[in-house]
């Protein structure tokens, strides 16, 4: 970890280059995860779904909790729980690396707002993808808060790394 950071805990030249490379790769992975067609992944339909032509939305807050008992079997329950966990950690790597690269982002309210806006951008772009090429994606209200939570958790992890690892080297 030493060559990636200066004595003051800031990214070194090598650290910034590695950070930008990781950021580019993660943005590519994020685009593939969020915008490629998603046909035939599940054998059940999530309760609470609404359809407007090809656009599919889930506008019920805390839908997974409210409709959990309506899931057909334990595999569906595992799938829904897994989706929520994945959504919490979807933005975590992105926000974490951005905190190292962009000092202006390091305030809690900035992370909260940026995470929410990135999540909203992803959800709205998924609607556009459905309209343009039938990506079979779902705009989920719960994704907004789970993705935002992941960004906040990244901020907490960043602060922990700064406090316990990087600042101890001073």
C-alpha positions in Angstrom: 0.0 0.0 0.0 3.0 2.3 0.6 3.8 3.2 -3.1 0.2 4.2 -3.7 0.2 6.9 -1.0 2.4 9.7 0.1 3.6 10.2 3.7 0.6 12.4 4.3 -1.9 9.7 3.2 -2.7 11.3 -0.1 -2.6 9.3 -3.3 0.9 9.3 -4.9 1.3 9.6 -8.7 1.2 5.8 -8.9 -1.9 5.8 -6.6 -3.7 8.3 -8.8 -2.9 6.4 -11.9 -4.1 3.1 -10.4 -7.2 4.9 -9.0 -8.1 6.2 -12.5 -7.6 2.8 -14.0 -9.8 1.1 -11.4 -12.4 3.8 -11.8 -12.5 3.3 -15.6 -12.7 -0.5 -15.3 -15.4 -0.2 -12.6 -17.5 2.2 -14.7 -17.3 -0.3 -17.6 -18.4 -3.1 -15.3 -21.2 -0.9 -13.8 -22.5 -0.2 -17.4 -22.5 -3.9 -18.2 -24.3 -4.8 -14.9 -26.9 -2.1 -15.2 -27.6 -1.6 -18.9 -27.3 -4.9 -20.7 -30.4 -6.9 -21.4 -31.6 -9.1 -18.5 -33.9 -11.7 -19.9 -34.7 -15.0 -18.2 -32.7 -14.5 -15.0 -35.6 -15.4 -12.7 -38.5 -17.8 -12.9 -40.9 -15.6 -10.9 -42.2 -12.1 -11.1 -41.4 -9.8 -8.2 -44.6 -8.8 -6.5 -45.6 -5.1 -6.8 -44.3 -4.7 -10.4 -46.1 -2.3 -12.7 -45.8 -2.3 -16.5 -46.2 0.6 -18.8 -45.5 -0.9 -22.2 -41.9 -2.1 -22.1 -41.1 0.1 -19.1 -41.3 -1.9 -15.8 -41.3 -0.1 -12.5 -41.5 -1.0 -8.8 -42.7 2.2 -7.1 -43.6 0.6 -3.7 -41.2 1.7 -1.0 -39.6 -1.2 0.9 -41.2 -3.6 -1.6 -39.0 -6.5 -0.7 -40.2 -6.3 3.0 -43.8 -5.7 2.2 -44.1 -8.5 -0.4 -41.6 -11.0 1.1 -44.4 -13.4 2.2 -45.7 -13.4 -1.4 -42.6 -15.0 -2.9 -43.2 -18.5 -4.2 -40.4 -20.3 -2.6 -37.1 -20.1 -0.7 -35.0 -19.7 -3.9 -37.1 -16.6 -4.8 -36.5 -15.2 -1.2 -32.7 -15.8 -1.6 -32.8 -14.1 -5.0 -34.6 -11.0 -3.6 -32.3 -10.7 -0.5 -29.3 -11.1 -2.8 -30.5 -8.4 -5.1 -30.9 -6.0 -2.2 -27.4 -6.8 -0.9 -25.9 -6.4 -4.4 -27.7 -3.0 -4.7 -26.3 -1.8 -1.4 -22.8 -2.6 -2.6 -23.2 -1.6 -6.3 -21.9 2.0 -5.7 -19.5 1.1 -2.9 -16.4 0.6 -5.0 -17.2 3.6 -7.2 -17.7 6.0 -4.3 -14.7 4.6 -2.4 -12.3 5.2 -5.2 -13.8 8.6 -5.9 -13.2 9.6 -2.3 -9.5 9.0 -2.8 -9.4 10.8 -6.1 -11.7 13.8 -5.4 -11.1 15.5 -2.0 -14.1 17.8 -2.5 -16.4 14.7 -2.3 -15.2 13.8 1.2 -18.1 15.4 3.1 -21.0 13.2 4.2 -23.7 15.3 2.6 -21.7 15.4 -0.7 -21.4 11.6 -0.7 -25.1 11.3 0.1 -26.1 13.6 -2.7 -23.7 12.1 -5.2 -24.7 8.5 -4.4 -28.4 9.4 -4.7 -27.9 11.2 -8.0 -25.7 8.4 -9.5 -28.4 5.9 -8.5 -31.2 8.0 -9.9 -29.2 8.4 -13.1 -28.8 4.6 -13.4 -32.5 4.0 -12.8 -33.6 6.6 -15.3 -31.1 5.3 -17.9 -32.5 1.8 -17.4 -35.9 3.2 -18.4 -34.3 4.7 -21.5 -32.6 1.3 -22.2 -36.0 -0.4 -22.0 -37.5 2.1 -24.5 -34.6 1.9 -26.9 -33.7 -1.8 -27.0 -36.0 -3.8 -24.6 -33.3 -4.4 -21.9 -35.9 -5.9 -19.5 -34.7 -3.7 -16.7 -36.8 -2.4 -13.7 -36.9 1.1 -12.3 -37.0 0.3 -8.5 -37.6 2.9 -5.9 -35.8 0.7 -3.4 -32.7 0.8 -5.6 -32.4 4.5 -4.9 -32.0 4.1 -1.1 -30.0 0.8 -1.3 -27.5 2.3 -3.7 -27.3 5.5 -1.7 -26.7 3.4 1.5 -23.8 1.7 -0.3 -22.3 5.1 -1.1 -22.6 6.2 2.6 -21.0 2.9 3.7 -18.1 3.6 1.3 -17.7 7.0 2.9 -17.6 5.4 6.4 -15.1 2.8 5.2 -13.0 5.6 3.6 -12.9 7.5 6.9 -11.9 4.3 8.7 -9.1 3.7 6.3 -7.9 7.3 6.5 -8.0 7.3 10.3 -6.5 3.9 11.0 -4.2 3.2 8.2 -3.1 6.2 6.3 -2.8 8.8 9.1 -0.8 6.4 11.3 2.0 6.6 8.8 2.6 10.3 9.5 
